[in-house]
């Protein structure tokens, strides 16, 4: 089929988006909308003594000024952390209250202290500057490791450790290390990064007094999850009393999955003032208010036997949480990363110990990959370092330790079950495509030009999310097929991929299939988008709904054709009596269904599809990066980049390539230069704008060589494996391995990210090349 699975169908949504017809949150408005601006703390750590709003209340255009006292009086509860787990000793983790407006202290720069609502955003900004907030500044703690021994930043606890967690078999791991023929150890930093989606966050709240119902419009990664958290934990109302709407979203990367201060605030203000209230983040404000990513310091080691087989891995990690525990934050370093720590290798024992610590910085939460990039970085750096120490080929060491296809389904020591994969095949294909054998010649040529060339590989695997998903499909009498998905596109191309699946299964033209999402009133439930789950889960739900549509259509067709339902076949948008030419079209059946129903809301044949999948998919692949370093300037040029991925069955190769390219650039961006830097004394964010925060550009990268090996997943009906985060997972270790390889003549065995020109220049000028 021209537009079916496996075809590189151009994105259907692009015409709308590139011609300015998209609807992002800031494009939305309501009659009488007012505008909210927040007064944010200028300090990273302070006691909040008083908030004087007298002058702001009488400023031009001001409708309302609110502080924590007003929220408390209205019963607005603190923002939740839903990733709750016990400490290793069984005691509860420490979760400080995180108020929508600070109560009596602030724990990070930019924490909201007061809100102003005015007729215009400019008037609200002017009035916010008239608020006098009085602080007693306290010492700030911004270093992740130093937080372990620093004075607690939150009252009511003896330390900055929010959670002390362990996973794995410590006794078996210790025994493996005790009996090891070789041990490779490494300390590495996975630095903090700022997410920086193209579209800053925004929200608009409204309240219908007669119905007692709130409406929130915001860019999210799933409206149902957002509704459930805000309704239950913050507003204290039933789900049905809050409608959440998401239109187009300009990038999410995990960050737009979570609950932020501004969302309950616009709802609270809308109810208090009887008017819709809107807030739009400025870019500098986003640096201070959006969750940030990574920020781990890890001490790790692998044990190998005399045959160079890995027998155990151990990781001890300190993970910064920021000033508070964000929505999902503790799960990432304690479960997501450790669960993937052994990578694609048959390592029988593992143990991880993780301490989640508070620092006076912006809260951290899941960022593209969410634990999987952190895990891949650890194991793939260890493999390269071990190969260097053992003086063996890095690819051969990986090959010797790969989980073999004959071992699948393979149960990891974390109890995760891997259903499929051919790791050696993917790596060998990548080696061939990258011309690994020809590298020495290219390195000699680079050296003649005064450059140092390096090559590195990384093999990643990631566990994608599963759970529950829903899709609603309606075949309409007017000749259109409408699909409402429970997932939420942030730019991935859901409107195209889902339309391909529906068009293929119903045998209709793809241009009549219209896909929407993002409205809790339009579809009963949905799992949202995150963890590379969307196509696996929504695809399953679409399959169930299409099957139901066909069965309902057969019942109507059998009556019209005067045949038994069992004798009706469906193909190419027609219901036919088997073995005859007597048939009726899909949309004629839809018109009959509409007439029979005689209900205004029924436009044809409709069905809800529900799909549950407790199993995960396991996308995996090999990245090979080649670089040239200029010792005189410290600059690193990526000259070649090769990827061979296994995403199971491919629905749309064009969409997959786009996801991989974007993911690789994000991973390389972190490795090359991205870092959130806070002043150690004051806690001020030094890299608080694009003037100081380095971001990757298209010109920083070569054309990528990309290939897929389709090894079908065995745990979902489509045979697909998620691809949205894969590029990010494999990229950073591949680049770091390549740079370390290039710096080998300088005696370098490890360099922490980011690999800035200054850092590389200090190495090349501080050490003589061999």
Helices and strands as residue ranges (DSSP letters): H 14-18, G 25-27, E 34-40, E 46-52, H 54-57, E 62-66, H 68-73, E 105-106, E 112-118, H 121-128, E 132-137, G 146-148, E 161-168, H 170-178, E 182-193, E 202-208, E 213-218, H 223-229, I 230-235, G 239-241, E 242-245, G 255-257, H 261-273, E 277-280, H 283-289, E 293-304, E 310-322, H 329-331, I 332-336, G 338-340, E 349-358, H 372-390, H 394-401, G 405-407, E 410-411, E 417-418, H 423-433, G 436-438, H 439-448, E 451-461, E 467-476, E 481-485, H 494-506, G 510-512, E 513-517, H 534-561, G 565-567, E 568-571, E 574-577, E 583-585, H 586-597, E 604-613, E 620-630, E 636-646, H 653-672, G 698-700, E 704-708, H 726-742, G 744-746, H 757-766
